Amino acid sequence: MPLQTPFEPTKSFCYRVARYELLDLVAQEPEAKTYQPFRMIDVTTRVIRQHFSDEQLAIEIPAAESDRVDTVFKTLKFFVQLHAKRLTDSPFVWLGDGGMYRLKATGEIDKEIQEAETEALEANEEELDTDYEGWIYAFTFPLLIKETDDYPIKIGKTAQDAEARVLAQCKGSAIFEPPKLLQKWRVSRLTAFEQALHALLKVRGKWRESAPGVEWFDTRPEEVDRLVAIIKAA
């Protein structure tokens, strides 16, 4: 099936066709549909060659703010992998170094939709809670808890009831056990406090970049509690 976007040897074209067409075509390839890890570059290369001629792929495009030139082929590969990794609605999960990815399962997509809907419902609360008190909460799932090592913990905020907020996030998603609220903290300037806490955890290298959403960290309640105390004392 031909691509819908008319060919142009430009970076803008490569960006658009990678995002809106090639990414979905990669998701339909056999390696992706197994839901097992695969090398994105290998499948991307095959899909690109199926839809472009060698002459088109060899055309050179000036690189932005540089004397270097890139080919259409190289630029397309770059943008497909960039979108696969960074788009919030990417159909793929980035598995880290080595360029390995896997297709998101239906349950993971449902969970992201649930989180997006919850965030949309709290859009007005985002403005209201800037100068007001609320709760910072930390939750996980019992199967993820480790006795001594760090483990995945989601750290969020709400101006309402923390327990209800956690349950609302998990409702309707493919989760086989109820979440466990590990701890909650009453704070002032709720949004700014959450941003500061997330920033401290990221500086410590605790952010789980490949996890759905942006609030998952490899940490422990004790570490979060110490960081909350540091922010409160600042």
HELIX and SHEET records of a PDB file:
HELIX    1   1 LYS A   11  VAL A   17  1                                   7    
HELIX    2   2 ALA A   18  LEU A   22  3                                   5    
HELIX    3   3 LEU A   23  ALA A   27  1                                   5    
HELIX    4   4 PRO A   30  LYS A   33  1                                   4    
HELIX    5   5 MET A   40  HIS A   51  1                                  12    
HELIX    6   6 ASP A   54  ALA A   58  1                                   5    
HELIX    7   7 VAL A   72  ARG A   86  1                                  15    
HELIX    8   8 THR A  106  LEU A  121  1                                  16    
HELIX    9   9 ALA A  123  LEU A  128  1                                   6    
HELIX   10  10 ASP A  129  ASP A  131  5                                   3    
HELIX   11  11 PRO A  142  LEU A  144  5                                   3    
HELIX   12  12 ALA A  162  CYS A  170  1                                   9    
HELIX   13  13 LEU A  190  VAL A  203  1                                  14    
HELIX   14  14 PRO A  221  ALA A  233  1                                  13    
SHEET    1   A 3 PHE A  38  ARG A  39  0                                        
SHEET    2   A 3 MET A 100  LEU A 103 -1                                        
SHEET    3   A 3 PHE A  92  TRP A  94 -1                                        
SHEET    1   B 2 GLU A  60  PRO A  62  0                                        
SHEET    2   B 2 VAL A  69  THR A  71 -1                                        
SHEET    1   C 4 LYS A 180  VAL A 187  0                                        
SHEET    2   C 4 GLY A 134  THR A 140 -1                                        
SHEET    3   C 4 TYR A 151  THR A 158 -1                                        
SHEET    4   C 4 TRP A 216  THR A 219 -1                                        
END                                                                             
